[in-house]
């Protein structure tokens, strides 16, 4: 039986959506939510870092179509964007730590890919885009929690600078071609299908050696984290606003934790007491910001509040790891 479109007032009204990076962490969670609520979804992913297994629950849905596409190289993007209502652009190179080892990758997979997506939208008269930006674009700001209107300091990572360039392109397309954009600057996300970041790395290390944990940085780095389900709630709520061409929101929590605190949660969950070795100074790597703490006052003004605490999200993610050991197989 065909599932009816959910016109519930809690969800924005559109029918057909493209999700780029659909097999990634955020993209796969978003696709599941969209399908669950009756939307028609075309998922695009090159599967470089995405996992096709993350789409297992929706692959057989009549409302979901998957296309293995390289948005950087694909010459016939127009065909995927025909008759679409909105684009959720989540595809990106998320390897922040090793960005300097392959300096073209952020340019190609973030900035140029975003231009390709916007150009395909323009050619097919698709006028709405949701973009996953990052708190990294603030570099090392002087004020915390950092508001959306802060003055941008010097960029400290190729990843952050490429995302900032993407934001500029999106804004220019909005003004030039009467598009509407919803730009979200995320804190680090946690939850189901999480596959990169310190929690994944620490769990994998301890899985291989229960007696030793190597930490990049001094462990005093301060970061805020958000559950991916709360993130999607915020996106859907923001999409119901339609008076302006460009909306920009930070997404995070009203608090943060240190890497050392996060390690203690992990060790408690696993009941381990390894020797911990810290490598480097206050940054884990070149471009790593020692503190990311975003103001969420703006998104809270429209009625959004995160449901899960940082601690709850960490334990939820660790439980997911234990139930999905295939993630750690080479």
N, C-alpha and C positions, 0 to 999 in steps of 0.2 A: 504494500500500500504506500503510495507516495506521500511523503511527509509534507504537511501544509506549512506555508511560510508563517513564522511566528510574528504577528504584528503587535506583540506585547509592548506596552509603552516603555518598558525598561530597555528596549533595544532600538537603535536607530533604524530608519527606514531606507533600505536599498535591497536589491535582490541578488545581483551578480557581483562577485568580488574576485579580484586577483590577489593572491598572496605570494610575493616573491620571498625566497628563502623558506618555503613552506615545510621543508623537512628538518629545519633547524629547531633550536630550543624554543624560542618564542613563536616562530611560525607554526610549528606543529600543534602547540597548545591553542593558538588562535584559530587554526583550521578546525580543530575539534569543536571549539565553542561555536564557530560559525555554522558548521554542519548540524550540530545539535539543535540550533535554533532556526533551521530551515533555509539558510542562505545557500545560493549556488556558488561554488568556489572552484576557481582554476588555480592550482598550485604550481609554481615554477621554482625549480631548484636544480643546480648543477651537481649536487650530491658530493661536492668536494669535502665539506665538513658535515653536511646534513646526513641524517640517518633515515633511510627509507622505512625502517622498522617503526619509526615514530608515527607513521601514517597508517599503520596496520588497522587501527580501529575505524578508519574512514575510507580506506581504499575501495571498498565495495559499495559505498554509498552512490546512489544515482546523482546526487548533488555535488559530487567531487570528481574533478579531473586532474590528473597529475601529468606534468610535462617536464622531462629532464632537459633543461635549457641553460646554456651559458649566456647570461645577459650581457657579458662583455663582448663576446665574439658573434653571437647570433645576429644574422643579417636580416632575418624575416620576423622581427619582433611584432610587427603590426598585427599579424594574424591572431596572436594571443590576446590582444587588447580590444578586439572588436566587440561591440555590444556589451561592454562592461560598465558598471556604475561607479566603482571605486577601486583603488589600488592600495593595498597594505604593503608598503615597501620595506621589507625586513632583511633582504639579502645583503650581505656585507662580509668583508674579511674581518673577523673578530679576534685575530691573533695580535693583541696589543703588545704583549711582552716581546715578541720577536720581530716587531715591525721593522727595525733597522737592518735586519738580516736580508729582507727582501723589500726595499723601499718603493718599488713600483706597485706592489700588490694593493696597498691602500688606495693609491691613485686609481688603479684600474678597477678593482672590485667594489670600491665605495663611490668615488667621485664620478668616474666615467660611466659606471653602471647606472648610477642615479640619473645622469643626463640621458642615457639611452631609454630608461623607463619614462622619464618626463617627455621625451620626444615622441615615443610611441603613444603616450596618452594624448599629446597634442594632436597627432595625426588622426586619432580615433575619437576625438571629442570626449575623452574621459576626464572629468573635471575635478575629481576629489582624490587626494592622496593622504595616507597616513604614513609618517616616516619615523623610523626608530633612530633617534639621535642618541647622544650620550652625555653624561656629566663630565666626561673627559674634555669636552670642548672648553670648559672653564679653566683649563690648565691648572695653575696653582693660585687660586683667587685669594684675596686678602680678607674677605668677609665670609662668615659662616653663620647660619646656613645660607648658602649661595642662592640669590634670587635670579629669575630669568633675565632681569634687566641689568645685571651686573656689567661693569666694563670688562671687556675681555683682555686678559693679560697675554703675555707671550705664550704661544702654543708649545707644549712640551712633548707631544707624541705625534707621529705620523697618522695614527688612527684618529686622534681627536681633530687634527687639522683637516683631514679628509672629510670627516663628518661635518665640520663647520663649513667647508666648501659646498657640501651637499645642501646644507640649509640655505646657503646663498643662492644656489641654482634653483631650488624649489621656490624661494621667495620671488625670484626674478620671473619664473614661469607663471606664478600666480598673478603678478602684476601685469605681465605681458599678454597672457592668454586667458585671463579671467578664470583661473583655477582656484580651488580651495584646498588649503593644506592644514593638517593637524600634525605638528612636530612635537615629539615627546623626547625629552632628555632624561634618559634612565639612569638611576643608580644601578648597582649590580643586582641582577635578578637571580632568584633561586626557585627550585621546585621541580616538578616532573620534567624529564627530558633534558635536564641540565648536564652539559658535557664539557664545559671548559671553565676555568677559573680556579681560585685557590682551594675551594672545597673539594672539587674533583681531583685536583693534583695531590692534596694531602691524603685523601682517602686512598687513592691509588698507591701512593708511597707506603702507607701503613699496611695496605693489603699485601704488598710485596716484602715488607720488612717491618715487623711489629715493634722493633726495638730502636728505630731511628727515624727522625723526621727532620728534613732539611727545609728551612724557611728562607725565602729570599726577602731581604730587608731585616730590620731589627725587631719586627713584630709589633711595633707601636703604630703602624699605619692605621688610620681611622677611616672606616668605610661604612656606608649605609647600604642596606640590602632590602629588596622588595620581593614578595612572592609573585610569581608570574601570573597567577590567577587574579590577584589584586591589580596587577598591571593591565590586564585585559578588561577588567571592570572599568578602570579609569578611561581607557580608550573608548569604550562603548558609550560611556557617559558624555565624554567630550564631543563625540560625533553628533550628539543631539543639538549642539550649538551651531548656528548657521548664519549669524549676522555679519561676520567678518570673513575676509579671504584667508587670513593666516592666524592660526592659534598656536601658541608655544607654551608647553607645560613641562615643568620638572615632575618626575615621578620617583618617589623614594619613601622614606620613613621620617618620622619626627625625631629619630635618634640614630645612633651609629654604634659600632663596636670596634674594638681593635682586633688586629689579626691574632694577637695572643688570646683574647677572649674567645674568638672563634675556634682556635685550636683546643681550648679547654672544653668547649661543647663537643667537639669531635671526639676527643679522648674519653669524655664521660660516656658518650653514646657507645663507643667501641670497647670501653672498659680497658684501656691501655695506658701504660706509663712509659713511653719511649724517651730516649734522650733527644733533646731538641737542639738543633744547631742553626744559628742565625748567620746568614751570609750577606754581607753588604752593610750599608748605612741605613738611613731612614727611608730610602726608596728600594723597592724590590728589584727594579731595573730602570734603565734610562727611559724616562717618560712616565714612570709610575708616579702618580700624585700621592703624597703621603697622607692627604686627607680629602675625602669627597663626602660632602654633607650638603644636600640640596634642600632649599626651602620648598615646601609643598603647599604653602598658603594659597597660592593661586588656584591649584586644582581642587583644594578643599572648599573653596568658595562656591564651587558649582555642585557640591554635595558629596564628593568622594572622600572616603576614609578607608585606609588599608585595614583589612580584617585580621591579618596574621602578623604577629611580631617577628622580629629578626630571628629570635631564638626558635620560635615555632617553625619558621621556614627552613632553618638549618637542619633541625631534626627531621622534618618532612623530607628534605632532600637526601639526607643520609639513609633514611628508611627506603627511599626509592633506589638508592645505590645497592643496598643489600638485597633487594628484591629483583634487581636487574644486573646480575654479575656479568652478563654478556657485554656490557658497556666497556669493560676493562680488558677484554680479550684483544690481542693484536690482530 
